[in-house]
Amino acid sequence: MLAGRKLLLADDSVTIQKVIELTFADEGVRVVAFGNGEEAIAHLDEVAPDVVLADIHMPGKTGFEVCQHIKQSEKHKHIPVMLLVGSFEPFDEVEARRVGADDILTKPFQSIRRLIDRVGSLVGSRPADQREVPTAELPHTELPPTPKLDSDKLAMTTADTEPLPPEWRGKPETSREPAFQWVNRKWKQQIDMMRRKPTRFWI
């Protein structure tokens, strides 16, 4: 259901961007992340997302404004929008309904599986005539399901403003691996470890 889809993320937290990118990479989803609402709106046509996740508290345009822009656009109003809100941040439910938000999810995320399922339900609820026409670049047959460990009990906690862990800020001098690949591998290892063993993980 999610393989081959595109997700546009608007969130000023680098940590949230990385977690969502790695989480949905395993589902075959391409994630395009922006750190503010203006950039997200400016790249809507270029990205042509199947779903949008927008943090309600961002510099410049908020998630509410991103959602309102999408829902008032004849070209984009069919795109489902999920608003992200921090557990301890003020949230205006009336405003969320007014701008036409399709769903709301609280950060920190308590379950990776829940996040994936909620996004999947939004993408799956789109009318067929509003979905993108498959191209030769997208697979036309379903691949055999990949066995996965049960992640329903996985609890994952993230913070919006924390930088990379100190031990990840510089790769070992002996490593010939490019820095960005080294950091991505570290994040991947952390996510894989979280999937294998239920835990509460603060980053």
N, C-alpha and C positions, 0 to 999 in steps of 0.2 A: 504493500500500500504506500510506503514512503520512498522506496527505492526510486532514484531518478528525479526526485522532487528538489525544489530549491526553497530555502528558508532565509528570509532576510531578518537579521537581528539588529535592533537599535538599542544599545546599552553602553554606558560609558565605563563599565567595569571590565577591565581586561580579563579578570578572573572568570567572570560569567561568560564572556565571549569564548574563552578557551574551553571551558567545561562544555558549553553547548556545541561547539565545533567538534570536539572529540566524541561526545555522546552520539551525535547524529551521523558522524562519519561511519560508525558501525552499522547504521541503518541505510546507508547508501544515499544520504541526503547531502546536498551541497549547501553549506552555510556561508552566507556573505554577511559580515558584521561591520557595523558602523558605530562610532562612538557618540554620535549625537543625532537628533531628529532631522536637522537640516540635510545632512548627508544622506540619510536614509530616504528622505522624500526625493532628493535630487537624483537618486540612482534607481528609482522604482522602475522606470521604463527599461533601463539597461539590464537590471537583474531579472525582472519579470518573475517575482517570487510566487510560489504556491501558497505560502503562509508567511505572516509577519509577526514577530515577537518584539514588543516595544516596552522599555522601562518607562514608568510614568514620571520618574524624577530624573531628568537629564539636563545638562546645560543647554540653553537655547530652547528649541521646541521640545515639548514634553511628549511622552507616549500618548497622552490624550490628543494632542495636536496632530501627531502622526496618524493616529487612528481616524480622526475627523477628516483629515485631508484625503485619506484613502477612501473612506465611505462616501464622501461627497463628490468623488471623481467617477464619471461615467465609465472611464476606462479601467479603473482599479477597484471599484466598489465591491466586486465579487470576491476579492481576496480576503480570507479570514484573518482577523487580527486578535492576537492574545496579548493582553497587557500584563506586565510583570511589576509586582509591587513588593517592597521589602516588608518583612514581618513587623518592624517597628516604625514604619513610615505611615504618615496619614494617607488615607485612601478615600476618595469621593466616589461611592458606588453610583450615585445619581448621575455624576458626570460621565462615568464609564458607560452607562446606558444611553446617555444623550449622544455621545459620539459614535455609538454603534458597535462597541467592542463585542467580539464573539465569545471571548472567554477571558478569565483572569486567573493568574497563577502567582502564588506567594513565593518569594525568595526569603531565606535559602530553600532550595529544593530539597524536599524530604525523601524523594525517591526518583531515581533515574527512570525506572519503568513507568511511573506515573506521568512524568514529563513527556516521554515518548508517546504514551497512549493518548494523552490529551491533545498533543499536536496531531497525531494520526487521526483522531476523531474529527478534527477541524478540516483536515485535508480530504478525508473520506466523505465529508458531508457536502462537498461542493457538487453542484449539478454537473452532469457529464458534459453538457454543451458549453460549460464555462471553463473546463479544464484545457490545458494545453494539448494540442495535437501531438502525439508521439512522433519523434523524428528518428532518423536512422541511427542517431547517436545514443538513443535510449534502448534498453533491452526490451524485446517484445515477448519474451518468455520468462516465466518465473524460475528462478534458480532454486535448487533443493534447499529447504530450510537448514540454516546452520544451527547446530545444537548450542543452546545457551544455558548458562546457569541461571537458576531462579533468582531474579533481582528484585522481586516484590518487597522483600524485607530489607533491601538495601537502603540505608539512610545516609543521605549525603548533605552536608551543610556547607554553604559557601557564604563568603562575605563579599560586599560590593567594592571595597576600597583597598583590600590588602594587596601588596605587590607580590611578585614571585618570591618563594622561599629563598632565604639568603644563600643556601647551598646550591641553588640553581642559577644564580646571577652570573656566574662565570664558569665556563666549561673547563675541564682539566687541560693543562697545557699539553699533555701527551696525546690528547684526542685530535685526530685529523678530521673529525666530523665537523661540518659547518655549524656555527653557533645556533642558528634557528632550528636545524634538524636535531641538534642535541637537546634543546629545550623541549621541542615537540615530543621527542622520545621519552623524556622524563615525565611529561604530562600523561602520555599514553600508558606508561608503566603504572602511574598512580591510579588512573581510572581502572585499568585491568585488575589491580590489586583490590580496589574497592568492590568490583563486581564479584570477586572470588570470596570475599569475606565480609559479611555485614559489619558495618562500623559507622561511627560518626566522625566525620572528617572535616576539620576546620582549615580553610585556606583563605 
